[in-house]
Amino acid sequence: MWYVNRIVPFANAIYEFAKHPEQAELLRDDETLAPQAVEEALRYHPPFRFGRRLVAQATAMFGQDLEAGQSILVLHSAYNRDPQRFENPHRFDILRPERRHLSFGFGTHFCLGRAVARTNLQEGLKVFLGRCRTIELVEEPKRIPFTVDEQLESLHIRFEPAS
């Protein structure tokens, strides 16, 4: 049994691959899918739940009149699961055609560490899945509530090592 704690994007990706073994098998069979797998894992479980923005100038958007200075929350999960942007948005699919997600923010609030995070995830997933023939959840993970990020309190998995 392996315990992952507070390694948010990696833990969330492992959780999804444990729930979707056919997707893990796709990546094991073709490591060149690692960039797509990472983007899908980030889209499906963004590391941060929301971003707060201030309206710079009065505008109408999404059927709402927004006034300058108003504070709005952009819910990353809602955007990343928008059926107008993503076909079958509630399905975890590493072969999904690439569409921009908001998991690292946007505009001037775009995460400076996104390239390092993506690279770490790509290499980490290839190594982890390459060393595990199977992965299964021992129990549903517990999320830490009321945090800005998607932290897991615990993720208990069982795996069979690759030969």
C-alpha positions, -999 to +999 in steps of 0.1 A: +000+000+000+013+035-008+002+067+009+002+100-010-004+132+009-006+168-003+010+162-037-021+176-052-019+172-090+000+139-088-022+124-062-053+135-082-039+119-114-031+087-096-066+087-082-081+090-117-058+063-131-068+039-103-105+046-111-098+042-149-074+014-154-080+014-192-066+049-193-035+039-172-030+010-197-031+035-226-003+055-210+017+024-201+015+012-237+025+046-252+045+070-231+042+097-258+007+102-244+021+116-212+015+153-221-021+145-231-026+125-199-013+153-178-035+179-194-065+156-189-057+150-153-053+188-148-085+195-166-104+168-146-090+178-112-075+213-113-050+219-085-069+250-074-107+252-071-111+288-081-095+321-090-108+355-078-107+384-102-117+421-100-137+435-129-115+462-145-142+480-164-180+477-166-189+449-190-217+425-198-207+388-197-226+355-194-259+374-193-247+395-163-239+432-160-206+435-142-195+467-127-159+479-124-144+469-090-168+439-085-151+407-074-159+375-092-149+339-087-140+317-116-146+281-107-119+261-125-138+228-123-170+244-137-151+258-167-131+226-172-163+206-173-183+229-195-201+208-221-199+236-246-161+233-245-155+197-238-174+167-253-185+143-225-168+166-199-174+143-169-154+114-186-117+111-179-101+105-213-064+109-220-071+108-257-094+138-256-085+164-282-066+193-266-086+223-255-074+250-232-083+245-195-080+269-166-062+247-142-032+270-140-053+302-142-053+327-170-041+362-180-018+380-156-026+353-130-012+324-151+009+301-129+046+308-134+055+272-124+032+255-149+060+242-171+078+227-142+046+212-128+037+197-162+072+182-167+072+167-132+037+152-137+047+138-171+078+121-159+063+111-126+033+094-142+055+076-167+077+062-140+049+054-115+026+037-141+056+020-157+064+004-123+029-007-115+011-033-135-022-026-117-034+002-094-066+000-074-082+022-047-083+006-013-109+032-003-123+064-016-099+093-008-109+120+017-105+155+005-096+183+028-127+206+028-127+244+025-093+248+010-084+267-021-067+236-036-078+201-042-059+185-014-064+149-004-062+140+032-052+105+021-051+083-009-048+046-002-040+025-032-029-011-038-007-019-068+010-049-084+046-042-093+055-046-130+079-074-137 
